[in-house]
C-alpha cells in the first residue's frame, strides 16, 4: 500500500513539473517574440492559483 502511495506521489510531482515550466517559460518566450501576452498571463496566473 505504501509503495502505491509513493508511486502516486512520484507521478503527481512529475506531472506538475512541465506545467510549472510552461507557465514560467511561455510568457518569457512570447515576450521574446514581441507578443502581448498580458491576457494569457492572467489565464496562466489563474491556473497557477487554482493549482496551488
N, CA, C and O of each residue as an XYZ file, in Angstrom:
208
protein
N       0.834     -1.202      0.000
C       0.000      0.000      0.000
C       0.872      1.257      0.000
O       0.613      2.201     -0.747
N       1.896      1.260      0.834
C       2.766      2.426      0.912
C       3.491      2.653     -0.409
O       3.721      3.792     -0.815
N       3.851      1.543     -1.080
C       4.506      1.642     -2.378
C       3.609      2.343     -3.393
O       4.078      3.150     -4.196
N       2.309      2.028     -3.349
C       1.354      2.665     -4.258
C       1.284      4.159     -4.006
O       1.231      4.954     -4.944
N       1.284      4.538     -2.737
C       1.216      5.953     -2.381
C       2.455      6.690     -2.892
O       2.355      7.791     -3.434
N       3.620      6.069     -2.713
C       4.858      6.693     -3.185
C       4.828      6.857     -4.699
O       5.248      7.884     -5.231
N       4.328      5.831     -5.385
C       4.256      5.875     -6.843
C       3.327      7.006     -7.284
O       3.633      7.748     -8.217
N       2.198      7.125     -6.604
C       1.225      8.166     -6.923
C       1.830      9.547     -6.701
O       1.667     10.448     -7.524
N       2.522      9.700     -5.593
C       3.166     10.962     -5.276
C       4.208     11.311     -6.338
O       4.303     12.452     -6.790
N       4.988     10.291     -6.724
C       6.023     10.476     -7.744
C       5.424     10.979     -9.041
O       5.917     11.948     -9.618
N       4.351     10.324     -9.513
C       3.730     10.744    -10.772
C       3.091     12.114    -10.655
O       3.075     12.889    -11.611
N       2.562     12.406     -9.469
C       1.947     13.707     -9.228
C       2.983     14.819     -9.366
O       2.745     15.829    -10.028
N       4.136     14.617     -8.731
C       5.221     15.597     -8.798
C       5.734     15.712    -10.222
O       5.967     16.811    -10.725
N       5.910     14.552    -10.872
C       6.418     14.521    -12.240
C       5.483     15.286    -13.174
O       5.941     16.011    -14.057
N       4.186     15.125    -12.980
C       3.199     15.779    -13.839
C       3.157     17.288    -13.606
O       2.814     18.048    -14.512
N       3.504     17.723    -12.396
C       3.411     19.155    -12.095
C       4.623     19.936    -12.598
O       4.560     21.159    -12.717
N       5.716     19.252    -12.891
C       6.930     19.933    -13.346
C       6.738     20.621    -14.703
O       7.030     21.811    -14.822
N       6.251     19.903    -15.738
C       6.074     20.578    -17.035
C       5.111     21.760    -16.961
O       5.343     22.787    -17.599
N       4.046     21.625    -16.197
C       3.074     22.719    -16.069
C       3.751     23.961    -15.494
O       3.517     25.078    -15.957
N       4.591     23.754    -14.481
C       5.313     24.868    -13.876
C       6.270     25.515    -14.861
O       6.373     26.740    -14.936
N       6.977     24.664    -15.625
C       7.928     25.182    -16.610
C       7.211     25.978    -17.689
O       7.667     27.051    -18.085
N       6.085     25.449    -18.165
C       5.326     26.129    -19.217
C       4.853     27.490    -18.734
O       4.961     28.480    -19.457
N       4.329     27.544    -17.511
C       3.782     28.807    -17.015
C       4.869     29.855    -16.813
O       4.591     31.054    -16.830
N       6.113     29.403    -16.622
C       7.228     30.341    -16.467
C       7.851     30.690    -17.814
O       8.098     31.858    -18.111
N       8.102     29.655    -18.631
C       8.845     29.865    -19.870
C       8.007     30.431    -21.011
O       8.511     31.209    -21.821
N       6.735     30.048    -21.082
C       5.911     30.504    -22.205
C       5.791     32.030    -22.253
O       5.986     32.614    -23.319
N       5.474     32.700    -21.129
C       5.426     34.173    -21.182
C       6.753     34.794    -21.590
O       6.778     35.786    -22.318
N       7.866     34.211    -21.119
C       9.185     34.732    -21.494
C       9.414     34.568    -22.992
O       9.912     35.470    -23.666
N       9.038     33.391    -23.496
C       9.189     33.102    -24.926
C       8.341     34.056    -25.760
O       8.808     34.600    -26.761
N       7.100     34.253    -25.345
C       6.209     35.162    -26.075
C       6.732     36.591    -26.019
O       6.605     37.339    -26.988
N       7.315     36.967    -24.897
C       7.883     38.307    -24.781
C       9.041     38.477    -25.764
O       9.205     39.538    -26.367
N       9.844     37.416    -25.920
C      10.944     37.440    -26.885
C      10.412     37.662    -28.295
O      11.023     38.371    -29.095
N       9.264     37.048    -28.593
C       8.665     37.184    -29.916
C       7.945     38.516    -30.078
O       7.536     38.878    -31.181
N       7.791     39.244    -28.975
C       7.122     40.532    -29.029
C       5.615     40.432    -29.031
O       4.925     41.355    -29.465
N       5.097     39.305    -28.542
C       3.646     39.114    -28.481
C       3.137     39.629    -27.146
O       3.748     39.396    -26.103
N       2.015     40.331    -27.190
C       1.413     40.802    -25.938
C       0.663     39.639    -25.304
O      -0.341     39.165    -25.835
N       1.164     39.192    -24.170
C       0.589     38.013    -23.528
C      -0.103     38.363    -22.205
O      -0.352     37.481    -21.383
N      -0.412     39.641    -22.000
C      -0.987     40.040    -20.714
C      -2.304     39.303    -20.437
O      -2.584     38.914    -19.304
N      -3.105     39.119    -21.494
C      -4.360     38.382    -21.327
C      -4.089     36.932    -20.957
O      -4.734     36.374    -20.070
N      -3.121     36.326    -21.651
C      -2.767     34.937    -21.390
C      -2.130     34.796    -20.020
O      -2.381     33.825    -19.306
N      -1.306     35.765    -19.659
C      -0.650     35.725    -18.358
C      -1.678     35.663    -17.239
O      -1.476     35.001    -16.221
N      -2.782     36.365    -17.451
C      -3.854     36.341    -16.462
C      -4.425     34.931    -16.354
O      -4.659     34.428    -15.255
N      -4.647     34.294    -17.512
C      -5.186     32.927    -17.532
C      -4.220     31.970    -16.842
O      -4.627     31.166    -16.002
N      -2.933     32.058    -17.199
C      -1.943     31.181    -16.581
C      -1.837     31.452    -15.091
O      -1.672     30.530    -14.292
N      -1.933     32.723    -14.721
C      -1.883     33.085    -13.310
C      -3.042     32.454    -12.549
O      -2.873     31.945    -11.441
N      -4.225     32.498    -13.165
C      -5.390     31.874    -12.548
C      -5.172     30.367    -12.406
O      -5.507     29.776    -11.380
N      -4.607     29.758    -13.447
C      -4.339     28.322    -13.419
C      -3.396     27.960    -12.290
O      -3.620     26.990    -11.566
N      -2.331     28.751    -12.143
C      -1.365     28.502    -11.075
C      -2.034     28.681     -9.719
O      -1.775     27.926     -8.781
N      -2.893     29.687     -9.626
C      -3.590     29.952     -8.363
C      -4.501     28.777     -8.000
O      -4.555     28.352     -6.846
N      -5.211     28.261     -9.000
C      -6.118     27.139     -8.760
C      -5.335     25.868     -8.441
O      -5.773     25.045     -7.638
N      -4.181     25.717     -9.072
C      -3.378     24.501     -8.882
C      -2.713     24.463     -7.514
O      -2.497     23.390     -6.952
N      -2.389     25.632     -6.982
C      -1.652     25.650     -5.704
C      -2.563     25.400     -4.504
O      -2.094     25.385     -3.366
